[in-house]
Amino acid sequence: MQKSLPQAEKRGFIQANFVGIMIWLLRIVTVVIVAWGAYNSISSGTYSLSQWKDLVIFGLAQGGMYGLIALGYTLIYGILGFINFAHGDIFMSGMMVGYFVADDLNSLGFWNAHPVFSLLIILAVSMATSSLVAVIIERIAYKPLRNAPRLIPLITSIGASFSLEYLFKGLFGAAAKSYPDMTSIDGFLNIGGFHILKTQALVLGGVLVMMVFLYWFVEHTRAGKSIRAVAEDKEIAALMGVNVERTIIITFALGGAMAGAAGLFYALVFNQVYFLAGFVPGIKAFTAAVLGGIGNIPGAMVGGVTLGLLESLGPVLILAGLGIPSPHQLSDVVAFAVLTLVLIFRPTGLLGERLSQEKA
C-alpha cells in the first residue's frame, strides 16, 4: 500500500501536467489564429473606417441588450444559485405583449403623433409583463423546489421555457409580427463624426439609463440591500430580519423588468417578434453572464457589451481574414465559441463571481 500511493500521486501529477500543457497549447493556437485573421483583415483594407465604426456601434447596441437580459440570469443565480433558462422567454413575453399595444396605438394614430409617450407606454407595458411572468413562474415552478437539488429547478426552468413558448404560440400564432414604423426614429444622427442610426442611439441611451437605475436600486435602496444580503447568505439574512421570500420575488421582478426593457429595444432594432424570439437572445445573454462572471451585476453588462462587440466585429475581423466565405452568417458561431473558450480558460468570467468566504 505504501508503494502504491507514490505511484498514484505521480500518475495524477503527470495527468495534471498533461492537461495544463494542452490548455496552454490551445491558448497559444487561439491567440495565433485570432491575431493572424485580424492582421489579414485589417491590412487588406477591404472595410473602410466608416464600416468599422458602424460595426462597433451595432455591437455596442446589441451588447447592451444582451447585458440587460443577462442581468436577470446573474441576479437569480446570485439569489438561488441556479440558471433560469426560461429567462429568454420572459424577455419574449414583454416584447410580444408590447407589440399588440404598439399596434393598437398605431391604429389610433397615437404612435407617430406622440412618439415619446408611445415608447414610454410600450416600455412600461413590456417591463410590467416580463416582471409579472417572471414572478408567476417563480411562484408556480421554482418556489416548491426551493430545497431541492440544483439540477431539479434547472430542468424545471427548461420546461417552463417550452411552456411559455408554446403558450404564446397558441395565444398569438406562430407568424412573425412587425412593430409599426415610427417615423421620428428613422434615419441617422451625427455624433462626434459617427453616423448612428436613431434606433441604435435610443437603445444605447436606454440601456445606460436602465443600468444606472439598477445600480442605484441595488446599492442605495432597502430592497437592494436585502438582495445583496440574501445573495451573500440566505440563512444569516433571515436571522437579521430580512424577508427572504419577498426578496426573491423582488429579484425575479427586477430581472424580468430588465428583460422587458431589452425586449422593446430589441424590437426597435430588429422590428420583429414571434414565439421563439427569446431563445437565441436568451442563450447569448447567458453567454454574456458567464463571460462577465455569473453572479456579478457589473460583469453581466461588461459581458454583454463584450459579446456584442465580438459578435459584430468577430466575423469581419477574424473569420474574413482567415478566408472563410460568408463570415457574417457565422456570428452565432463566434458567440458560442466565446462561451466555450471562457469556460475552458476562465470559468469565473472576466470579473468573476463575488463570493463570500463560506461559499468560496
N, C-alpha and C positions, 0 to 999 in steps of 0.2 A: 504494500500500500504506500509506504514511504517513497518507493522508487517511482510509482506511477504518477504521484502528484506533480513533481517537477516536469515530467514529460507532458502532462496535460496543460500545465501553465505555459510551457514552451510552445506547444501547439497553438494555444489560444493567442499567445503573443505574435506568432508568425501570421495567423489568420488576421489579427487586428492590423498588423503592419501591411499585409497584402491589400486589405480593404482601403486603408488610408492611402496607399500608393495609387490604387486605381482611381480613387476620388480626386486626388491631385492631378493625375493624368487627364481625367475628364475635365477638370477645371482649365487646365492648360489648353486642351483641344478646343474647348468652348471659347476661350478668350481669343485664340488664334483665328478661329472661324469668324467670330464677330468682327475682329479687327480687320481681317482680310476683306470681308464683304463690305464693311463701311469704307475702307480705303478705296476699293474699286468703284463704289457707288459715288463717292464724293469727287474723286479725281476724274471720273468720266464726264462730269458736267451735264449729265442728262437732265437733271432737275435744276430749275432756276432758284434763286434766293427767295423769290415770291412764293414758289411752290413749297419750299421748305417751311416758310412762315405759316402757310395755310395748314400744313400737316401738323405743326406744333399747336396752332390754335385749336384745330379739331381734336387733337389728342388731349389737350387740357380740358376742353368742354366734355368730351366723352369720359375722361378720367374722373372729372368732378362728379358725374352721375354715378359712376362705379363706386366712388368713395361714399356718397350718400347712402347707397344701398348697403355697402359694406359695413356701415355704422351699425345697422341692425344686427348683422352677424356677430360683430365684435361685442356689442352691448349684451346680447343674450348669452354669448359664450362666457362673458365676464361674470354674469349672474348665476347661470345654471350649469355652465361647463359643457354644453353640447352645441352642435351646429344645427341651426334651424333651417333645413333645406326647403321649407315652404316659404322662405322669405322672398324669393324671387317672384312667387305667385302673389304674395301680399303686395309687392310692387306693381304687378299687373292689375290687381283689383282696383287700386286707386286710379290707374291710368284708364282702365275700361269704363268705370263709372264717370270719370271726368269727361270722357268722350261724349256720353249721352247728354250731360249738362251743357257741354260746349255746343253740341248740335242744336239743342233747344234754344240756347242764347242766339245762335246764328239764325235760326228760323224766325225769332222775334225781332231780328235786326239790331240786337244789342251788342253782338260780338265785335263787329267792326266800328260801331258808333261809339262804344265805350271800351276800348281795348284794355286799359289798365284795370278797370273794375272787373272786366270779364276774366282776365288772367288771375286776379286775386280770388275771384269766386271759384274758379276751377282749382286753384292751388288749395284753397280751404276744403273743397269737396274731396279732392284726391287724398289729402293728408288725413282727413277725418275718416274716409272709407278704409284706407290702409290701416289706420290705427285701430278701428273697430274690428276689422277682420283679424288683425294680429292678436287682439285681446280675446276674441271669441275662440280662436284656435288654442291659445294658451289655456283658457278655462276648460275647454272641452277635451283637448287632446293631450296636453302636457301636464296640467295640474294633477290628474290622477296618477301620473307616473313620476311624481317628484322624487320618490325614494328608490326608484327602480335603477338597475344598472344603466350606464350611459348609452349602451347600444340600443336599448329599447326605445327611448324617446327619439333617438336618431332615426331609427326605422319608421317610427310613427310620423316624424316630420316628412319623410318621403311620401308616406301615404296621404298626409294632409296636403302635400303639394299636388298630387294627382287629383285628389278630391276637389280642390279649388279650381284646377284647370278645367275639369270636365263639368263642374257646376256652372262655370261661366260659359262654357261651350253650349251647355243645354239651355241656359237662360238667354244668351245673346247670339248664338250661332257661331259657326266656325269661320265665317268670312272675315277678312281683314277690313278694318274700318279706318277711315282717314279723318283726322281732326280738320275742321274747317280752316281755310286760309285766313290769316289775319294780315291785312294789307300794311298795317303800321309797323310790322316787324319783318317785312320783306326788304331785300336789298342789303347794302353793306354800310359799315361805319369805318371811318378812317381815324384810328387811334395810334398816334406816335409812329406813323408810317406803315402800320399794319391795317390791311383791309380785312375787317372782321364781319362775318355775317351777323346781322342784328340778333338772330336767334341764338347764335353762339355767345354773343356778348351778354344776352339776357340770361343764358344758362350759367355763364361764369359768375355773373353778379349774384344770381340767385343762390348758387352753391356756396359762395363766400358768405352771404347773409345767413344761410342755414347753418353753416359751420360755426360762425361766430355765436349764433343763438345757442347751439348745442353746447359749446364750450362754456358760455355763461351759465346755462341751465345746470350743467353737471358740477361746475366749480363753485357757484355762488347761490344756489337755492337749497332749501331744506331737502327737497326731493332728490336733488342731485347728490347731496352729501349722503343721503340714505343709499342711493345706488352704489356709490363708491364704498360705503361701509359693508353692504351686503356682498359686493363683489370680492371684498377682501376676506370676509369670514361671516357666513350667514349666522352661525350659532352665537358668536360673540355679539354681532349686531343685534340679534333678537334680545340677548341679555341686557343690552344697553338701551332697550326700549324702541328699537326700530321695528316697524311693521313690515316684516319680510314679504308677506303675500301682496300687500299693497305696492311695495317697491317693485316686485316682479311685474305686476300689472302696468305700472308706470313705465318700466323699461320696455316692455313689449309695445306699449302705445307710442313711446318716443321713437323706437326703431321703426315702427310702422309709419309714423308721420314723416320721417326722413325718406323712407322708401316711396311714400305717396308724392312727396315733393319731387323726387327723382323721376317718378312716373310722368308728371307734367313736363319736366324738362326734356325727357326722352321723346315724348310725343311731339314737342315743338321742333326737335331736331330731325327726327325720322318720320314723323307725321302719320304713323300707322300703329294700330293696336289690334291684337287678336288674342285668343285664349292661351296661346303658347308664348306670348311675347315676353313673359318674365323668365323663361327657362334659361336662355343663353346669358342675358344680363345678370341673372342671379348667380350662375356658376362663375362668371367673370368677376362679380363683386366678391364672391367667396375667395377667388384667387387674389383679389386686391387685399382682402382682410388678412390672408395668410402672408402675402408679400410684405405688408406693413407690420405684421405682428399681431396675430389674433388675440383679442382681449385688450388691445391698446387703441384708444379712440383717435389720437392724432395719427397713429400708424395706419388706421383704416383710410384716412384721407390721403396720406402720403402714398400708400399702396395703390389707391385708386388712380391718383394722378400719374404715378409712375407707370402703372399698367396701361392707362390710356395713351400715354406718350409712346410706350413700347409698341403697342398695337398699331398706332398711327404711323410711326416712323420705322418700325422694325422691318416690315416687308420691303419698303423702298431702300432703307439704309443698309440692310444686311442681305436679304434674300435676292434683291435685284443685282447687288454687287457680286453675288455668287453665281449669277447667270441662270437663276431659277425663273422659268416663264410664269407669267400671270401672278406676280408676288402679292398683288392686292387681294387676291382670293384666299390667301393663306394667313390673313390676320388672326383668325381664331387659332391657327397652329402656333403662332408666336405667343399668344396669350397663355395657352395651356403648356407650351414648352417652358415658359417662365415659371409657371406653377411647379412643374416637375423639378426644374433646376433649383428653385428656392427650397423645396422640400429636401433635396439632396444636400445642398451646400449650407443652407442656413434655415433650419426648420423653425427657428423662433422669429424669422422675418427681419425686416430692415431695422425696426425699432425694438422688436422683442416684446414679449408679454410681460406686463407688470405683475409680478407675483409676490405674495407675502413670503416670509421666511418659512412658514409652515408648509405652504404649497411647494416652494422650491425644494 
